[in-house]
Amino acid sequence: MRTYLELRGASHFAPNTSNTPIARASVAWLKRFVDNDLRYSPFLCPAPAVGTTYSDVRSSCPFN
């Protein structure tokens, strides 16, 4: 599974700040693929749309 999310207007230091979109995507990805917890799959696929939060989204959804 590959996922790339680019936050609109974020700097290189965005992960060092409180940021709900970063936390949501990071926790879901880690729980799904590191802990193999399938309950987090719906948070990853379908991938979020490009819009006001994300300026670029690339994902290999669906995955097994």
PDB file with SEQRES, HELIX, SHEET and CRYST1 records, atoms N, CA, C and O in Angstrom:
SEQRES   1 A   64  MET ARG THR TYR LEU GLU LEU ARG GLY ALA SER HIS PHE          
SEQRES   2 A   64  ALA PRO ASN THR SER ASN THR PRO ILE ALA ARG ALA SER          
SEQRES   3 A   64  VAL ALA TRP LEU LYS ARG PHE VAL ASP ASN ASP LEU ARG          
SEQRES   4 A   64  TYR SER PRO PHE LEU CYS PRO ALA PRO ALA VAL GLY THR          
SEQRES   5 A   64  THR TYR SER ASP VAL ARG SER SER CYS PRO PHE ASN              
HELIX    1 AA1 ALA A   14  ASN A   16  5                                   3    
HELIX    2 AA2 THR A   20  PHE A   33  1                                  14    
HELIX    3 AA3 LEU A   38  PHE A   43  5                                   6    
SHEET    1 AA1 2 THR A   3  LEU A   7  0                                        
SHEET    2 AA1 2 TYR A  54  SER A  59 -1                                        
CRYST1    1.000    1.000    1.000  90.00  90.00  90.00 P 1           1          
ATOM      1  N   MET A   1       0.843  -1.178   0.000  1.00  0.00           N  
ATOM      2  CA  MET A   1       0.000   0.000   0.000  1.00  0.00           C  
ATOM      3  C   MET A   1       0.879   1.228   0.000  1.00  0.00           C  
ATOM      4  O   MET A   1       1.784   1.365   0.823  1.00  0.00           O  
ATOM      5  N   ARG A   2       0.605   2.109  -0.921  1.00  0.00           N  
ATOM      6  CA  ARG A   2       1.326   3.381  -0.980  1.00  0.00           C  
ATOM      7  C   ARG A   2       0.324   4.514  -0.853  1.00  0.00           C  
ATOM      8  O   ARG A   2      -0.744   4.495  -1.465  1.00  0.00           O  
ATOM      9  N   THR A   3       0.683   5.481  -0.062  1.00  0.00           N  
ATOM     10  CA  THR A   3      -0.158   6.665   0.088  1.00  0.00           C  
ATOM     11  C   THR A   3       0.728   7.894   0.232  1.00  0.00           C  
ATOM     12  O   THR A   3       1.703   7.893   0.984  1.00  0.00           O  
ATOM     13  N   TYR A   4       0.374   8.929  -0.497  1.00  0.00           N  
ATOM     14  CA  TYR A   4       1.065  10.210  -0.401  1.00  0.00           C  
ATOM     15  C   TYR A   4      -0.003  11.277  -0.222  1.00  0.00           C  
ATOM     16  O   TYR A   4      -0.903  11.403  -1.052  1.00  0.00           O  
ATOM     17  N   LEU A   5       0.092  12.033   0.844  1.00  0.00           N  
ATOM     18  CA  LEU A   5      -0.829  13.140   1.096  1.00  0.00           C  
ATOM     19  C   LEU A   5      -0.004  14.407   1.274  1.00  0.00           C  
ATOM     20  O   LEU A   5       0.936  14.433   2.068  1.00  0.00           O  
ATOM     21  N   GLU A   6      -0.348  15.434   0.551  1.00  0.00           N  
ATOM     22  CA  GLU A   6       0.341  16.719   0.669  1.00  0.00           C  
ATOM     23  C   GLU A   6      -0.649  17.745   1.198  1.00  0.00           C  
ATOM     24  O   GLU A   6      -1.667  18.032   0.570  1.00  0.00           O  
ATOM     25  N   LEU A   7      -0.329  18.291   2.366  1.00  0.00           N  
ATOM     26  CA  LEU A   7      -1.212  19.283   2.989  1.00  0.00           C  
ATOM     27  C   LEU A   7      -1.092  20.623   2.289  1.00  0.00           C  
ATOM     28  O   LEU A   7       0.011  21.101   2.028  1.00  0.00           O  
ATOM     29  N   ARG A   8      -2.219  21.219   1.992  1.00  0.00           N  
ATOM     30  CA  ARG A   8      -2.234  22.529   1.348  1.00  0.00           C  
ATOM     31  C   ARG A   8      -1.699  23.582   2.319  1.00  0.00           C  
ATOM     32  O   ARG A   8      -2.194  23.701   3.440  1.00  0.00           O  
ATOM     33  N   GLY A   9      -0.699  24.337   1.896  1.00  0.00           N  
ATOM     34  CA  GLY A   9      -0.162  25.430   2.682  1.00  0.00           C  
ATOM     35  C   GLY A   9       0.727  25.017   3.847  1.00  0.00           C  
ATOM     36  O   GLY A   9       1.089  25.861   4.668  1.00  0.00           O  
ATOM     37  N   ALA A  10       1.083  23.753   3.939  1.00  0.00           N  
ATOM     38  CA  ALA A  10       1.910  23.290   5.062  1.00  0.00           C  
ATOM     39  C   ALA A  10       3.388  23.462   4.744  1.00  0.00           C  
ATOM     40  O   ALA A  10       3.797  23.447   3.583  1.00  0.00           O  
ATOM     41  N   SER A  11       4.174  23.624   5.790  1.00  0.00           N  
ATOM     42  CA  SER A  11       5.621  23.720   5.617  1.00  0.00           C  
ATOM     43  C   SER A  11       6.261  22.384   5.981  1.00  0.00           C  
ATOM     44  O   SER A  11       5.574  21.426   6.337  1.00  0.00           O  
ATOM     45  N   HIS A  12       7.555  22.338   5.888  1.00  0.00           N  
ATOM     46  CA  HIS A  12       8.311  21.134   6.236  1.00  0.00           C  
ATOM     47  C   HIS A  12       8.135  20.782   7.718  1.00  0.00           C  
ATOM     48  O   HIS A  12       8.320  19.631   8.113  1.00  0.00           O  
ATOM     49  N   PHE A  13       7.782  21.767   8.523  1.00  0.00           N  
ATOM     50  CA  PHE A  13       7.649  21.557   9.965  1.00  0.00           C  
ATOM     51  C   PHE A  13       6.224  21.207  10.399  1.00  0.00           C  
ATOM     52  O   PHE A  13       5.948  21.152  11.597  1.00  0.00           O  
ATOM     53  N   ALA A  14       5.328  20.973   9.464  1.00  0.00           N  
ATOM     54  CA  ALA A  14       3.929  20.658   9.788  1.00  0.00           C  
ATOM     55  C   ALA A  14       3.782  19.468  10.735  1.00  0.00           C  
ATOM     56  O   ALA A  14       2.916  19.517  11.609  1.00  0.00           O  
ATOM     57  N   PRO A  15       4.579  18.399  10.612  1.00  0.00           N  
ATOM     58  CA  PRO A  15       4.421  17.278  11.551  1.00  0.00           C  
ATOM     59  C   PRO A  15       4.777  17.617  12.996  1.00  0.00           C  
ATOM     60  O   PRO A  15       4.449  16.853  13.903  1.00  0.00           O  
ATOM     61  N   ASN A  16       5.431  18.732  13.221  1.00  0.00           N  
ATOM     62  CA  ASN A  16       5.803  19.138  14.583  1.00  0.00           C  
ATOM     63  C   ASN A  16       4.720  19.970  15.261  1.00  0.00           C  
ATOM     64  O   ASN A  16       4.910  20.423  16.390  1.00  0.00           O  
ATOM     65  N   THR A  17       3.594  20.176  14.595  1.00  0.00           N  
ATOM     66  CA  THR A  17       2.503  20.954  15.148  1.00  0.00           C  
ATOM     67  C   THR A  17       1.270  20.067  15.315  1.00  0.00           C  
ATOM     68  O   THR A  17       1.191  18.983  14.738  1.00  0.00           O  
ATOM     69  N   SER A  18       0.324  20.535  16.098  1.00  0.00           N  
ATOM     70  CA  SER A  18      -0.946  19.822  16.232  1.00  0.00           C  
ATOM     71  C   SER A  18      -1.702  19.949  14.921  1.00  0.00           C  
ATOM     72  O   SER A  18      -2.031  21.056  14.495  1.00  0.00           O  
ATOM     73  N   ASN A  19      -1.975  18.832  14.286  1.00  0.00           N  
ATOM     74  CA  ASN A  19      -2.616  18.864  12.987  1.00  0.00           C  
ATOM     75  C   ASN A  19      -3.496  17.627  12.840  1.00  0.00           C  
ATOM     76  O   ASN A  19      -2.988  16.509  12.752  1.00  0.00           O  
ATOM     77  N   THR A  20      -4.798  17.823  12.814  1.00  0.00           N  
ATOM     78  CA  THR A  20      -5.732  16.710  12.748  1.00  0.00           C  
ATOM     79  C   THR A  20      -5.587  15.870  11.482  1.00  0.00           C  
ATOM     80  O   THR A  20      -5.592  14.644  11.590  1.00  0.00           O  
ATOM     81  N   PRO A  21      -5.457  16.457  10.278  1.00  0.00           N  
ATOM     82  CA  PRO A  21      -5.310  15.610   9.091  1.00  0.00           C  
ATOM     83  C   PRO A  21      -4.056  14.728   9.128  1.00  0.00           C  
ATOM     84  O   PRO A  21      -4.098  13.570   8.713  1.00  0.00           O  
ATOM     85  N   ILE A  22      -2.947  15.273   9.622  1.00  0.00           N  
ATOM     86  CA  ILE A  22      -1.725  14.471   9.727  1.00  0.00           C  
ATOM     87  C   ILE A  22      -1.933  13.335  10.725  1.00  0.00           C  
ATOM     88  O   ILE A  22      -1.576  12.190  10.449  1.00  0.00           O  
ATOM     89  N   ALA A  23      -2.499  13.644  11.861  1.00  0.00           N  
ATOM     90  CA  ALA A  23      -2.726  12.623  12.891  1.00  0.00           C  
ATOM     91  C   ALA A  23      -3.664  11.539  12.397  1.00  0.00           C  
ATOM     92  O   ALA A  23      -3.402  10.354  12.598  1.00  0.00           O  
ATOM     93  N   ARG A  24      -4.741  11.927  11.761  1.00  0.00           N  
ATOM     94  CA  ARG A  24      -5.726  10.958  11.280  1.00  0.00           C  
ATOM     95  C   ARG A  24      -5.094   9.997  10.275  1.00  0.00           C  
ATOM     96  O   ARG A  24      -5.249   8.781  10.395  1.00  0.00           O  
ATOM     97  N   ALA A  25      -4.388  10.534   9.293  1.00  0.00           N  
ATOM     98  CA  ALA A  25      -3.787   9.693   8.262  1.00  0.00           C  
ATOM     99  C   ALA A  25      -2.663   8.832   8.828  1.00  0.00           C  
ATOM    100  O   ALA A  25      -2.559   7.654   8.488  1.00  0.00           O  
ATOM    101  N   SER A  26      -1.834   9.395   9.672  1.00  0.00           N  
ATOM    102  CA  SER A  26      -0.691   8.659  10.223  1.00  0.00           C  
ATOM    103  C   SER A  26      -1.125   7.519  11.129  1.00  0.00           C  
ATOM    104  O   SER A  26      -0.632   6.397  11.005  1.00  0.00           O  
ATOM    105  N   VAL A  27      -2.043   7.803  12.034  1.00  0.00           N  
ATOM    106  CA  VAL A  27      -2.497   6.762  12.963  1.00  0.00           C  
ATOM    107  C   VAL A  27      -3.206   5.648  12.208  1.00  0.00           C  
ATOM    108  O   VAL A  27      -2.966   4.470  12.476  1.00  0.00           O  
ATOM    109  N   ALA A  28      -4.070   6.002  11.273  1.00  0.00           N  
ATOM    110  CA  ALA A  28      -4.788   4.975  10.506  1.00  0.00           C  
ATOM    111  C   ALA A  28      -3.818   4.095   9.723  1.00  0.00           C  
ATOM    112  O   ALA A  28      -3.970   2.874   9.713  1.00  0.00           O  
ATOM    113  N   TRP A  29      -2.827   4.694   9.069  1.00  0.00           N  
ATOM    114  CA  TRP A  29      -1.869   3.919   8.275  1.00  0.00           C  
ATOM    115  C   TRP A  29      -1.040   2.996   9.177  1.00  0.00           C  
ATOM    116  O   TRP A  29      -0.856   1.821   8.861  1.00  0.00           O  
ATOM    117  N   LEU A  30      -0.548   3.522  10.285  1.00  0.00           N  
ATOM    118  CA  LEU A  30       0.261   2.711  11.199  1.00  0.00           C  
ATOM    119  C   LEU A  30      -0.550   1.576  11.820  1.00  0.00           C  
ATOM    120  O   LEU A  30      -0.075   0.443  11.898  1.00  0.00           O  
ATOM    121  N   LYS A  31      -1.760   1.874  12.257  1.00  0.00           N  
ATOM    122  CA  LYS A  31      -2.589   0.821  12.849  1.00  0.00           C  
ATOM    123  C   LYS A  31      -2.899  -0.263  11.814  1.00  0.00           C  
ATOM    124  O   LYS A  31      -2.873  -1.450  12.140  1.00  0.00           O  
ATOM    125  N   ARG A  32      -3.191   0.128  10.579  1.00  0.00           N  
ATOM    126  CA  ARG A  32      -3.553  -0.850   9.543  1.00  0.00           C  
ATOM    127  C   ARG A  32      -2.364  -1.711   9.135  1.00  0.00           C  
ATOM    128  O   ARG A  32      -2.497  -2.931   9.038  1.00  0.00           O  
ATOM    129  N   PHE A  33      -1.211  -1.106   8.896  1.00  0.00           N  
ATOM    130  CA  PHE A  33      -0.109  -1.855   8.303  1.00  0.00           C  
ATOM    131  C   PHE A  33       0.974  -2.285   9.278  1.00  0.00           C  
ATOM    132  O   PHE A  33       1.684  -3.251   8.998  1.00  0.00           O  
ATOM    133  N   VAL A  34       1.129  -1.618  10.400  1.00  0.00           N  
ATOM    134  CA  VAL A  34       2.107  -2.054  11.390  1.00  0.00           C  
ATOM    135  C   VAL A  34       1.450  -3.024  12.369  1.00  0.00           C  
ATOM    136  O   VAL A  34       1.996  -4.085  12.672  1.00  0.00           O  
ATOM    137  N   ASP A  35       0.273  -2.644  12.856  1.00  0.00           N  
ATOM    138  CA  ASP A  35      -0.444  -3.509  13.802  1.00  0.00           C  
ATOM    139  C   ASP A  35      -1.351  -4.515  13.106  1.00  0.00           C  
ATOM    140  O   ASP A  35      -1.919  -5.391  13.760  1.00  0.00           O  
ATOM    141  N   ASN A  36      -1.496  -4.400  11.775  1.00  0.00           N  
ATOM    142  CA  ASN A  36      -2.349  -5.284  10.978  1.00  0.00           C  
ATOM    143  C   ASN A  36      -3.795  -5.286  11.494  1.00  0.00           C  
ATOM    144  O   ASN A  36      -4.453  -6.326  11.530  1.00  0.00           O  
ATOM    145  N   ASP A  37      -4.269  -4.114  11.888  1.00  0.00           N  
ATOM    146  CA  ASP A  37      -5.619  -3.941  12.415  1.00  0.00           C  
ATOM    147  C   ASP A  37      -6.544  -3.517  11.269  1.00  0.00           C  
ATOM    148  O   ASP A  37      -6.554  -2.357  10.859  1.00  0.00           O  
ATOM    149  N   LEU A  38      -7.303  -4.461  10.772  1.00  0.00           N  
ATOM    150  CA  LEU A  38      -8.155  -4.230   9.608  1.00  0.00           C  
ATOM    151  C   LEU A  38      -9.285  -3.230   9.876  1.00  0.00           C  
ATOM    152  O   LEU A  38      -9.890  -2.724   8.930  1.00  0.00           O  
ATOM    153  N   ARG A  39      -9.570  -2.944  11.114  1.00  0.00           N  
ATOM    154  CA  ARG A  39     -10.625  -1.975  11.431  1.00  0.00           C  
ATOM    155  C   ARG A  39     -10.290  -0.577  10.928  1.00  0.00           C  
ATOM    156  O   ARG A  39     -11.187   0.256  10.798  1.00  0.00           O  
ATOM    157  N   TYR A  40      -9.023  -0.302  10.643  1.00  0.00           N  
ATOM    158  CA  TYR A  40      -8.616   1.024  10.188  1.00  0.00           C  
ATOM    159  C   TYR A  40      -8.643   1.176   8.672  1.00  0.00           C  
ATOM    160  O   TYR A  40      -8.403   2.271   8.164  1.00  0.00           O  
ATOM    161  N   SER A  41      -8.926   0.115   7.946  1.00  0.00           N  
ATOM    162  CA  SER A  41      -8.993   0.173   6.483  1.00  0.00           C  
ATOM    163  C   SER A  41      -9.960   1.221   5.959  1.00  0.00           C  
ATOM    164  O   SER A  41      -9.616   1.919   5.005  1.00  0.00           O  
ATOM    165  N   PRO A  42     -11.163   1.372   6.535  1.00  0.00           N  
ATOM    166  CA  PRO A  42     -12.094   2.382   6.014  1.00  0.00           C  
ATOM    167  C   PRO A  42     -11.588   3.823   6.141  1.00  0.00           C  
ATOM    168  O   PRO A  42     -12.082   4.710   5.445  1.00  0.00           O  
ATOM    169  N   PHE A  43     -10.621   4.064   7.012  1.00  0.00           N  
ATOM    170  CA  PHE A  43     -10.072   5.408   7.151  1.00  0.00           C  
ATOM    171  C   PHE A  43      -9.048   5.714   6.057  1.00  0.00           C  
ATOM    172  O   PHE A  43      -8.659   6.868   5.874  1.00  0.00           O  
ATOM    173  N   LEU A  44      -8.614   4.687   5.334  1.00  0.00           N  
ATOM    174  CA  LEU A  44      -7.587   4.864   4.311  1.00  0.00           C  
ATOM    175  C   LEU A  44      -8.143   4.809   2.893  1.00  0.00           C  
ATOM    176  O   LEU A  44      -7.656   5.515   2.010  1.00  0.00           O  
ATOM    177  N   CYS A  45      -9.142   3.990   2.671  1.00  0.00           N  
ATOM    178  CA  CYS A  45      -9.737   3.833   1.341  1.00  0.00           C  
ATOM    179  C   CYS A  45     -11.231   4.017   1.428  1.00  0.00           C  
ATOM    180  O   CYS A  45     -11.880   3.389   2.265  1.00  0.00           O  
ATOM    181  N   PRO A  46     -11.783   4.845   0.602  1.00  0.00           N  
ATOM    182  CA  PRO A  46     -11.125   5.583  -0.469  1.00  0.00           C  
ATOM    183  C   PRO A  46     -10.246   6.705   0.080  1.00  0.00           C  
ATOM    184  O   PRO A  46     -10.480   7.232   1.167  1.00  0.00           O  
ATOM    185  N   ALA A  47      -9.248   7.044  -0.690  1.00  0.00           N  
ATOM    186  CA  ALA A  47      -8.316   8.105  -0.289  1.00  0.00           C  
ATOM    187  C   ALA A  47      -9.058   9.447  -0.266  1.00  0.00           C  
ATOM    188  O   ALA A  47     -10.025   9.628  -1.006  1.00  0.00           O  
ATOM    189  N   PRO A  48      -8.617  10.381   0.570  1.00  0.00           N  
ATOM    190  CA  PRO A  48      -9.274  11.694   0.597  1.00  0.00           C  
ATOM    191  C   PRO A  48      -9.095  12.420  -0.731  1.00  0.00           C  
ATOM    192  O   PRO A  48      -8.160  12.142  -1.482  1.00  0.00           O  
ATOM    193  N   ALA A  49      -9.976  13.329  -1.004  1.00  0.00           N  
ATOM    194  CA  ALA A  49      -9.931  14.082  -2.252  1.00  0.00           C  
ATOM    195  C   ALA A  49      -9.043  15.307  -2.124  1.00  0.00           C  
ATOM    196  O   ALA A  49      -8.853  15.842  -1.032  1.00  0.00           O  
ATOM    197  N   VAL A  50      -8.505  15.741  -3.245  1.00  0.00           N  
ATOM    198  CA  VAL A  50      -7.775  17.006  -3.298  1.00  0.00           C  
ATOM    199  C   VAL A  50      -8.797  18.116  -3.073  1.00  0.00           C  
ATOM    200  O   VAL A  50      -9.872  18.100  -3.674  1.00  0.00           O  
ATOM    201  N   GLY A  51      -8.480  19.052  -2.237  1.00  0.00           N  
ATOM    202  CA  GLY A  51      -9.418  20.135  -1.930  1.00  0.00           C  
ATOM    203  C   GLY A  51      -8.786  21.150  -1.010  1.00  0.00           C  
ATOM    204  O   GLY A  51      -7.626  21.523  -1.185  1.00  0.00           O  
ATOM    205  N   THR A  52      -9.549  21.600  -0.024  1.00  0.00           N  
ATOM    206  CA  THR A  52      -9.042  22.636   0.867  1.00  0.00           C  
ATOM    207  C   THR A  52      -8.008  22.112   1.849  1.00  0.00           C  
ATOM    208  O   THR A  52      -7.175  22.884   2.324  1.00  0.00           O  
ATOM    209  N   THR A  53      -8.037  20.809   2.171  1.00  0.00           N  
ATOM    210  CA  THR A  53      -7.079  20.235   3.121  1.00  0.00           C  
ATOM    211  C   THR A  53      -5.837  19.710   2.423  1.00  0.00           C  
ATOM    212  O   THR A  53      -4.719  19.966   2.871  1.00  0.00           O  
ATOM    213  N   TYR A  54      -6.018  18.980   1.335  1.00  0.00           N  
ATOM    214  CA  TYR A  54      -4.898  18.338   0.633  1.00  0.00           C  
ATOM    215  C   TYR A  54      -4.711  18.948  -0.746  1.00  0.00           C  
ATOM    216  O   TYR A  54      -5.679  19.138  -1.483  1.00  0.00           O  
ATOM    217  N   SER A  55      -3.460  19.256  -1.099  1.00  0.00           N  
ATOM    218  CA  SER A  55      -3.163  19.794  -2.425  1.00  0.00           C  
ATOM    219  C   SER A  55      -2.767  18.695  -3.401  1.00  0.00           C  
ATOM    220  O   SER A  55      -2.802  18.901  -4.614  1.00  0.00           O  
ATOM    221  N   ASP A  56      -2.386  17.520  -2.879  1.00  0.00           N  
ATOM    222  CA  ASP A  56      -2.047  16.380  -3.734  1.00  0.00           C  
ATOM    223  C   ASP A  56      -2.323  15.101  -2.954  1.00  0.00           C  
ATOM    224  O   ASP A  56      -1.999  15.002  -1.771  1.00  0.00           O  
ATOM    225  N   VAL A  57      -2.918  14.134  -3.620  1.00  0.00           N  
ATOM    226  CA  VAL A  57      -3.221  12.839  -3.005  1.00  0.00           C  
ATOM    227  C   VAL A  57      -2.889  11.751  -4.016  1.00  0.00           C  
ATOM    228  O   VAL A  57      -3.329  11.799  -5.164  1.00  0.00           O  
ATOM    229  N   ARG A  58      -2.111  10.775  -3.578  1.00  0.00           N  
ATOM    230  CA  ARG A  58      -1.783   9.605  -4.407  1.00  0.00           C  
ATOM    231  C   ARG A  58      -1.927   8.372  -3.538  1.00  0.00           C  
ATOM    232  O   ARG A  58      -1.362   8.305  -2.447  1.00  0.00           O  
ATOM    233  N   SER A  59      -2.677   7.402  -4.017  1.00  0.00           N  
ATOM    234  CA  SER A  59      -2.926   6.220  -3.206  1.00  0.00           C  
ATOM    235  C   SER A  59      -3.079   5.004  -4.085  1.00  0.00           C  
ATOM    236  O   SER A  59      -3.551   5.103  -5.217  1.00  0.00           O  
ATOM    237  N   SER A  60      -2.683   3.857  -3.571  1.00  0.00           N  
ATOM    238  CA  SER A  60      -2.826   2.601  -4.301  1.00  0.00           C  
ATOM    239  C   SER A  60      -4.070   1.840  -3.848  1.00  0.00           C  
ATOM    240  O   SER A  60      -4.101   0.611  -3.902  1.00  0.00           O  
ATOM    241  N   CYS A  61      -5.093   2.566  -3.402  1.00  0.00           N  
ATOM    242  CA  CYS A  61      -6.358   1.923  -3.020  1.00  0.00           C  
ATOM    243  C   CYS A  61      -6.985   1.294  -4.255  1.00  0.00           C  
ATOM    244  O   CYS A  61      -6.843   1.839  -5.350  1.00  0.00           O  
ATOM    245  N   PRO A  62      -7.654   0.200  -4.119  1.00  0.00           N  
ATOM    246  CA  PRO A  62      -7.871  -0.601  -2.920  1.00  0.00           C  
ATOM    247  C   PRO A  62      -6.670  -1.503  -2.649  1.00  0.00           C  
ATOM    248  O   PRO A  62      -5.853  -1.756  -3.535  1.00  0.00           O  
ATOM    249  N   PHE A  63      -6.581  -1.966  -1.455  1.00  0.00           N  
ATOM    250  CA  PHE A  63      -5.506  -2.857  -1.060  1.00  0.00           C  
ATOM    251  C   PHE A  63      -6.112  -4.030  -0.303  1.00  0.00           C  
ATOM    252  O   PHE A  63      -7.283  -4.002   0.076  1.00  0.00           O  
ATOM    253  N   ASN A  64      -5.317  -5.037  -0.092  1.00  0.00           N  
ATOM    254  CA  ASN A  64      -5.801  -6.218   0.628  1.00  0.00           C  
ATOM    255  C   ASN A  64      -5.313  -6.196   2.051  1.00  0.00           C  
ATOM    256  O   ASN A  64      -5.615  -7.107   2.822  1.00  0.00           O  
TER     257      ASN A  64                                                      
END                                                                             
